Amino acid sequence: METKEYRFKTNINCGGCIASVSPFLNAETRIAEWKVDTTDKDKVLTVKSEGLSAEEVANVVRSAGYKAEPIG
């Protein structure tokens, strides 16, 4: 299956927020890798995934209580 990379504008803005969302993103086995750039004004979340759509990734983030708007 093809690995796709998605980028999202989020409100994940600190280490505590990253700790809160980590269990949700780590539990999704189709997410191979993810990171949040908290220094970017848009708090960009980058996700590498196999078999998930951008909307499905955004739903995982939303289930953790955060916003995720696809970029691009």
N, C-alpha and C positions, 0 to 999 in steps of 0.2 A: 504494500500500500504506500502511496506517495505521502511524504512528509510536507506539510504546508506550514508557512509561517504567517501568523496574524499579529497585528498591532492594534492596541486599543488605548483610547484616552480614558483614564480612570480617576477615581478619587482615593486611590491607595497611596497615601502621602507620607508614611513613616514606617519605621521598623515594626511598631506594634500592629499597624495595619497589615503589613506583609505577614507577620506571624498569625494574624487572624484568618487571612485568606489562604495561607499555605496548605492547611489540611484539605481544603476543598479542591485546590488545583492538584495536589499530590495524589489525591484519591482517584482522580480520573486517569485510568490507565492508558488512555489514548493520547494524553499529553506527555510528550517526550521530554520537554524542557520549557522552562518559563523564567522570566525575570521582569522586575519592575525598575524603571529608572525614576527614582524619587527626586532626582535633581532637575529633571525636565519639567517645565511648567505644566505640561499635560499629564504628568505621572504615567508615562507610557509603559504599558504591559506588553511584552513580546512573548508569544507562545508558539512553540513548534509542536505540531499535532499530527497524528496519523488517524484519519477517519472522522474527525470532528469538523463541523462547519464553524465559521466565525460566530454565528448566532448561538450555537451550542456552547462554545467557550465562554461567550458573554453571559450565558445563563448560569454557568458554574460560578462565575465571579459574582453575579447578582445574588445567587443563593447564599453567598458568604456575607451579603449585606453591602456590597459595593457597586458602584456604577462602572459600566464598560461600554464605550462607544467605539465601534470599529473605525480605524483610520485607513483611508485610501481605498 
